[in-house]
Amino acid sequence: MAPRANWKGFLKVGELVCPVALYTAASTSDRIAFHMLNRKTGHRLHREFIDSETGKTVEREDQVKGYEVGDGDYIALDPKEIAAALPESDKTLEIEAFIACDDIDDLYFDKPYYLTPSDRHGDEAFALIREGMKKSNVAALAETVLFRRMRTVLIRPEGQGLVATTLNYDYEVRSAEAAFSDVPDVKLKGEMLELAEHIINTKKGRFDPKGFDDRYDAALAEVVKAKIEGRKIKPVKPKAEGKVIDLMEALRQSAGKGEKPAKRKTKKPAAARKPAAGRRKAG
């Protein structure tokens, strides 16, 4: 069964327009999901909104969004008032600029989507945009209203289609300087860096997503299966704690260059020694 499009509209570059559709590229729907139950009855629970002062349940029609302007002081916003602030959508993903593919820090990446033509009449225009971007080795920046919010989107060619990644706004990305402000400036010795570089070089590889398993989800699935089959659930054995050793020695051991114990020099037994006269030259 073909996936359902999250959004349909038009991709526009200047006067070139083609109908397109967005599909979710990454999903968590296959993860193990739980419901909250009443331990005593086994019945599923449902959530209710409770008035913090009266303790009474508030029905859906009486629930409104509020913004806190002071400690415990809120202004209520009617759904119509919020709707009035939403940008109007013309369903057009308009390309504003073409940029180098590595021009954006991936800290700004939000969610990826597959972008495909939604109508056979747009196949040629879509292919023209895709192949033009491949040949020029560029990505595109576009803006549109997605899911009731104005979003900036990075579009890159991928195979026979395009990948559209929504971007975080600048105010949403926290400052790296603030995060790293307490990290001390450590002066490292030359041999330490050489050993670290050696370790890195011996462990170089390529990213293969198939090589990484969600061990937690797999463990949960096994717990659920054991519960269904009435088997005893075996607790996971904790890993043995590593021995605390000197940083330099840890680097040497990781690099396979740990210090080997010196060999003892053993003296030959007296009986095995040659007499001194026997070692002299004749004459």
One Martini backbone bead per residue (centre of mass of N, CA, C, O) as a GRO file, in nm:
protein
  283
    1MET     BB    1   0.094   0.037   0.024
    2ALA     BB    2   0.076   0.356  -0.021
    3PRO     BB    3   0.168   0.632   0.106
    4ARG     BB    4   0.070   0.909   0.279
    5ALA     BB    5   0.042   1.228   0.235
    6ASN     BB    6   0.121   1.523   0.423
    7TRP     BB    7   0.156   1.698   0.148
    8LYS     BB    8   0.015   1.931  -0.098
    9GLY     BB    9   0.154   2.099  -0.399
   10PHE     BB   10   0.406   2.341  -0.506
   11LEU     BB   11   0.690   2.371  -0.710
   12LYS     BB   12   0.894   2.675  -0.729
   13VAL     BB   13   1.085   2.824  -1.016
   14GLY     BB   14   0.984   3.093  -1.085
   15GLU     BB   15   0.791   2.977  -1.365
   16LEU     BB   16   0.840   2.696  -1.249
   17VAL     BB   17   0.586   2.433  -1.218
   18CYS     BB   18   0.506   2.163  -0.975
   19PRO     BB   19   0.353   1.894  -0.855
   20VAL     BB   20   0.359   1.794  -0.502
   21ALA     BB   21   0.482   1.563  -0.241
   22LEU     BB   22   0.483   1.475   0.107
   23TYR     BB   23   0.692   1.242   0.293
   24THR     BB   24   0.777   1.057   0.540
   25ALA     BB   25   1.116   0.957   0.631
   26ALA     BB   26   1.069   0.955   0.954
   27SER     BB   27   0.966   0.700   1.196
   28THR     BB   28   0.804   0.577   1.519
   29SER     BB   29   0.571   0.355   1.464
   30ASP     BB   30   0.762   0.080   1.517
   31ARG     BB   31   0.759   0.115   1.798
   32ILE     BB   32   0.717   0.045   2.110
   33ALA     BB   33   0.389   0.067   2.259
   34PHE     BB   34   0.211   0.220   2.531
   35HIS     BB   35  -0.035   0.185   2.781
   36MET     BB   36  -0.237   0.296   3.028
   37LEU     BB   37  -0.314   0.117   3.334
   38ASN     BB   38  -0.501  -0.058   3.556
   39ARG     BB   39  -0.371  -0.274   3.771
   40LYS     BB   40  -0.640  -0.403   3.888
   41THR     BB   41  -0.824  -0.419   3.601
   42GLY     BB   42  -0.674  -0.355   3.304
   43HIS     BB   43  -0.765  -0.084   3.225
   44ARG     BB   44  -0.780   0.181   3.036
   45LEU     BB   45  -0.662   0.501   3.030
   46HIS     BB   46  -0.763   0.849   3.065
   47ARG     BB   47  -0.744   1.181   3.004
   48GLU     BB   48  -0.757   1.480   3.213
   49PHE     BB   49  -0.865   1.806   3.280
   50ILE     BB   50  -0.770   1.996   3.566
   51ASP     BB   51  -0.853   2.214   3.795
   52SER     BB   52  -0.621   2.359   4.012
   53GLU     BB   53  -0.848   2.468   4.221
   54THR     BB   54  -1.119   2.278   4.211
   55GLY     BB   55  -1.067   1.974   4.080
   56LYS     BB   56  -1.220   1.980   3.815
   57THR     BB   57  -1.344   1.879   3.529
   58VAL     BB   58  -1.269   1.979   3.192
   59GLU     BB   59  -1.421   2.035   2.919
   60ARG     BB   60  -1.345   2.074   2.594
   61GLU     BB   61  -1.523   2.340   2.539
   62ASP     BB   62  -1.355   2.485   2.801
   63GLN     BB   63  -1.088   2.477   2.642
   64VAL     BB   64  -0.801   2.696   2.654
   65LYS     BB   65  -0.557   2.897   2.568
   66GLY     BB   66  -0.257   3.018   2.751
   67TYR     BB   67  -0.075   3.309   2.874
   68GLU     BB   68   0.193   3.387   3.075
   69VAL     BB   69   0.236   3.711   3.252
   70GLY     BB   70   0.249   3.571   3.535
   71ASP     BB   71   0.216   3.451   3.843
   72GLY     BB   72  -0.074   3.288   3.764
   73ASP     BB   73  -0.111   3.479   3.504
   74TYR     BB   74  -0.361   3.480   3.246
   75ILE     BB   75  -0.429   3.468   2.897
   76ALA     BB   76  -0.694   3.413   2.691
   77LEU     BB   77  -0.729   3.214   2.384
   78ASP     BB   78  -0.905   3.194   2.117
   79PRO     BB   79  -0.917   3.000   1.840
   80LYS     BB   80  -0.978   3.244   1.648
   81GLU     BB   81  -0.732   3.419   1.736
   82ILE     BB   82  -0.517   3.216   1.648
   83ALA     BB   83  -0.609   3.177   1.350
   84ALA     BB   84  -0.551   3.480   1.267
   85ALA     BB   85  -0.222   3.432   1.294
   86LEU     BB   86  -0.217   3.249   1.070
   87PRO     BB   87  -0.085   3.167   0.789
   88GLU     BB   88  -0.136   3.165   0.467
   89SER     BB   89  -0.201   2.908   0.229
   90ASP     BB   90  -0.078   2.831  -0.118
   91LYS     BB   91   0.080   2.559  -0.167
   92THR     BB   92   0.386   2.689  -0.195
   93LEU     BB   93   0.719   2.586  -0.286
   94GLU     BB   94   0.942   2.845  -0.280
   95ILE     BB   95   1.233   2.922  -0.430
   96GLU     BB   96   1.488   3.149  -0.316
   97ALA     BB   97   1.759   2.958  -0.317
   98PHE     BB   98   2.090   2.860  -0.404
   99ILE     BB   99   2.314   2.628  -0.244
  100ALA     BB  100   2.541   2.477  -0.084
  101CYS     BB  101   2.518   2.164   0.052
  102ASP     BB  102   2.730   2.263   0.310
  103ASP     BB  103   2.603   2.555   0.422
  104ILE     BB  104   2.453   2.394   0.656
  105ASP     BB  105   2.405   2.339   0.969
  106ASP     BB  106   2.277   2.045   1.122
  107LEU     BB  107   2.141   2.193   1.367
  108TYR     BB  108   1.894   2.295   1.170
  109PHE     BB  109   1.778   2.025   1.157
  110ASP     BB  110   1.476   1.850   1.161
  111LYS     BB  111   1.272   1.720   0.920
  112PRO     BB  112   1.230   1.459   0.695
  113TYR     BB  113   1.137   1.451   0.340
  114TYR     BB  114   0.967   1.335   0.067
  115LEU     BB  115   0.990   1.453  -0.276
  116THR     BB  116   0.725   1.438  -0.517
  117PRO     BB  117   0.541   1.383  -0.774
  118SER     BB  118   0.166   1.412  -0.803
  119ASP     BB  119   0.187   1.442  -1.126
  120ARG     BB  120   0.249   1.342  -1.446
  121HIS     BB  121   0.261   1.644  -1.562
  122GLY     BB  122   0.531   1.704  -1.358
  123ASP     BB  123   0.780   1.525  -1.429
  124GLU     BB  124   0.961   1.707  -1.609
  125ALA     BB  125   0.997   1.947  -1.414
  126PHE     BB  126   1.114   1.782  -1.181
  127ALA     BB  127   1.360   1.664  -1.334
  128LEU     BB  128   1.486   1.938  -1.402
  129ILE     BB  129   1.541   2.029  -1.113
  130ARG     BB  130   1.702   1.783  -1.014
  131GLU     BB  131   1.930   1.778  -1.237
  132GLY     BB  132   2.023   2.071  -1.200
  133MET     BB  133   2.119   2.030  -0.904
  134LYS     BB  134   2.322   1.804  -0.955
  135LYS     BB  135   2.505   1.949  -1.161
  136SER     BB  136   2.550   2.203  -0.950
  137ASN     BB  137   2.568   2.115  -0.652
  138VAL     BB  138   2.280   2.186  -0.505
  139ALA     BB  139   2.065   2.358  -0.293
  140ALA     BB  140   1.740   2.449  -0.153
  141LEU     BB  141   1.550   2.735  -0.060
  142ALA     BB  142   1.233   2.730   0.115
  143GLU     BB  143   0.885   2.845   0.145
  144THR     BB  144   0.612   2.752   0.374
  145VAL     BB  145   0.308   2.611   0.476
  146LEU     BB  146   0.336   2.382   0.755
  147PHE     BB  147   0.130   2.281   0.976
  148ARG     BB  148   0.045   2.590   1.052
  149ARG     BB  149   0.346   2.682   0.954
  150MET     BB  150   0.618   2.861   0.892
  151ARG     BB  151   0.867   2.726   0.666
  152THR     BB  152   1.194   2.619   0.626
  153VAL     BB  153   1.348   2.457   0.335
  154LEU     BB  154   1.558   2.188   0.247
  155ILE     BB  155   1.666   2.097  -0.085
  156ARG     BB  156   1.758   1.766  -0.212
  157PRO     BB  157   1.898   1.545  -0.407
  158GLU     BB  158   1.754   1.193  -0.442
  159GLY     BB  159   1.780   1.024  -0.685
  160GLN     BB  160   1.446   1.044  -0.813
  161GLY     BB  161   1.439   1.272  -0.595
  162LEU     BB  162   1.358   1.457  -0.297
  163VAL     BB  163   1.481   1.627  -0.005
  164ALA     BB  164   1.292   1.764   0.271
  165THR     BB  165   1.412   1.993   0.524
  166THR     BB  166   1.335   2.113   0.805
  167LEU     BB  167   1.403   2.420   0.979
  168ASN     BB  168   1.545   2.580   1.218
  169TYR     BB  169   1.549   2.847   1.394
  170ASP     BB  170   1.770   3.049   1.540
  171TYR     BB  171   1.612   3.065   1.824
  172GLU     BB  172   1.614   2.734   1.852
  173VAL     BB  173   1.925   2.749   1.860
  174ARG     BB  174   2.160   2.694   2.070
  175SER     BB  175   2.437   2.800   2.217
  176ALA     BB  176   2.759   2.681   2.208
  177GLU     BB  177   2.906   2.874   2.399
  178ALA     BB  178   2.724   2.819   2.646
  179ALA     BB  179   2.766   2.506   2.658
  180PHE     BB  180   3.112   2.545   2.657
  181SER     BB  181   3.204   2.750   2.888
  182ASP     BB  182   3.307   2.510   3.111
  183VAL     BB  183   3.526   2.417   2.925
  184PRO     BB  184   3.839   2.343   2.946
  185ASP     BB  185   4.177   2.430   2.862
  186VAL     BB  186   4.356   2.166   2.740
  187LYS     BB  187   4.684   2.047   2.752
  188LEU     BB  188   4.840   1.844   2.519
  189LYS     BB  189   5.032   1.591   2.447
  190GLY     BB  190   5.184   1.460   2.177
  191GLU     BB  191   5.148   1.149   2.237
  192MET     BB  192   4.845   1.156   2.282
  193LEU     BB  193   4.764   1.249   1.995
  194GLU     BB  194   4.899   1.015   1.844
  195LEU     BB  195   4.731   0.788   1.976
  196ALA     BB  196   4.452   0.898   1.902
  197GLU     BB  197   4.501   0.891   1.595
  198HIS     BB  198   4.552   0.588   1.578
  199ILE     BB  199   4.278   0.493   1.681
  200ILE     BB  200   4.106   0.634   1.466
  201ASN     BB  201   4.238   0.494   1.215
  202THR     BB  202   4.158   0.193   1.310
  203LYS     BB  203   3.825   0.296   1.320
  204LYS     BB  204   3.759   0.337   1.042
  205GLY     BB  205   3.457   0.412   0.843
  206ARG     BB  206   3.115   0.352   0.753
  207PHE     BB  207   2.794   0.449   0.720
  208ASP     BB  208   2.548   0.200   0.846
  209PRO     BB  209   2.226   0.173   0.948
  210LYS     BB  210   2.212  -0.150   0.960
  211GLY     BB  211   2.441  -0.164   1.199
  212PHE     BB  212   2.204  -0.038   1.380
  213ASP     BB  213   2.046  -0.110   1.685
  214ASP     BB  214   1.748  -0.116   1.882
  215ARG     BB  215   1.795  -0.256   2.179
  216TYR     BB  216   1.560  -0.153   2.349
  217ASP     BB  217   1.325  -0.237   2.163
  218ALA     BB  218   1.407  -0.538   2.148
  219ALA     BB  219   1.380  -0.586   2.456
  220LEU     BB  220   1.081  -0.514   2.477
  221ALA     BB  221   0.979  -0.728   2.279
  222GLU     BB  222   1.081  -0.968   2.453
  223VAL     BB  223   0.913  -0.904   2.705
  224VAL     BB  224   0.635  -0.927   2.569
  225LYS     BB  225   0.668  -1.217   2.464
  226ALA     BB  226   0.717  -1.350   2.741
  227LYS     BB  227   0.447  -1.263   2.864
  228ILE     BB  228   0.261  -1.409   2.660
  229GLU     BB  229   0.417  -1.702   2.712
  230GLY     BB  230   0.495  -1.719   3.031
  231ARG     BB  231   0.776  -1.625   3.076
  232LYS     BB  232   1.064  -1.557   3.217
  233ILE     BB  233   1.221  -1.261   3.306
  234LYS     BB  234   1.537  -1.161   3.220
  235PRO     BB  235   1.776  -0.991   3.346
  236VAL     BB  236   2.010  -0.766   3.280
  237LYS     BB  237   2.341  -0.768   3.276
  238PRO     BB  238   2.573  -0.591   3.403
  239LYS     BB  239   2.840  -0.427   3.333
  240ALA     BB  240   3.157  -0.423   3.383
  241GLU     BB  241   3.364  -0.235   3.547
  242GLY     BB  242   3.606  -0.032   3.479
  243LYS     BB  243   3.934   0.020   3.513
  244VAL     BB  244   4.114   0.257   3.666
  245ILE     BB  245   4.335   0.445   3.465
  246ASP     BB  246   4.566   0.585   3.306
  247LEU     BB  247   4.539   0.774   3.030
  248MET     BB  248   4.797   0.684   2.884
  249GLU     BB  249   4.747   0.377   2.922
  250ALA     BB  250   4.472   0.372   2.779
  251LEU     BB  251   4.584   0.455   2.504
  252ARG     BB  252   4.789   0.223   2.469
  253GLN     BB  253   4.580  -0.009   2.487
  254SER     BB  254   4.397   0.089   2.252
  255ALA     BB  255   4.661   0.081   2.051
  256GLY     BB  256   4.845  -0.173   2.134
  257LYS     BB  257   5.089  -0.022   2.342
  258GLY     BB  258   5.152  -0.170   2.584
  259GLU     BB  259   5.339  -0.243   2.841
  260LYS     BB  260   5.595  -0.469   2.867
  261PRO     BB  261   5.748  -0.691   3.037
  262ALA     BB  262   6.054  -0.745   3.133
  263LYS     BB  263   6.309  -0.951   3.070
  264ARG     BB  264   6.479  -1.185   3.226
  265LYS     BB  265   6.805  -1.253   3.317
  266THR     BB  266   6.950  -1.566   3.276
  267LYS     BB  267   7.162  -1.778   3.423
  268LYS     BB  268   7.381  -2.007   3.369
  269PRO     BB  269   7.484  -2.285   3.463
  270ALA     BB  270   7.791  -2.381   3.563
  271ALA     BB  271   7.802  -2.651   3.388
  272ALA     BB  272   7.747  -2.487   3.106
  273ARG     BB  273   8.006  -2.361   3.122
  274LYS     BB  274   8.289  -2.253   2.991
  275PRO     BB  275   8.598  -2.261   3.014
  276ALA     BB  276   8.825  -2.015   2.990
  277ALA     BB  277   9.044  -2.177   2.826
  278GLY     BB  278   8.844  -2.259   2.589
  279ARG     BB  279   8.829  -1.942   2.480
  280ARG     BB  280   9.107  -1.958   2.390
  281LYS     BB  281   9.357  -1.917   2.186
  282ALA     BB  282   9.579  -2.070   2.025
  283GLY     BB  283   9.924  -2.006   2.121
   0.00000   0.00000   0.00000
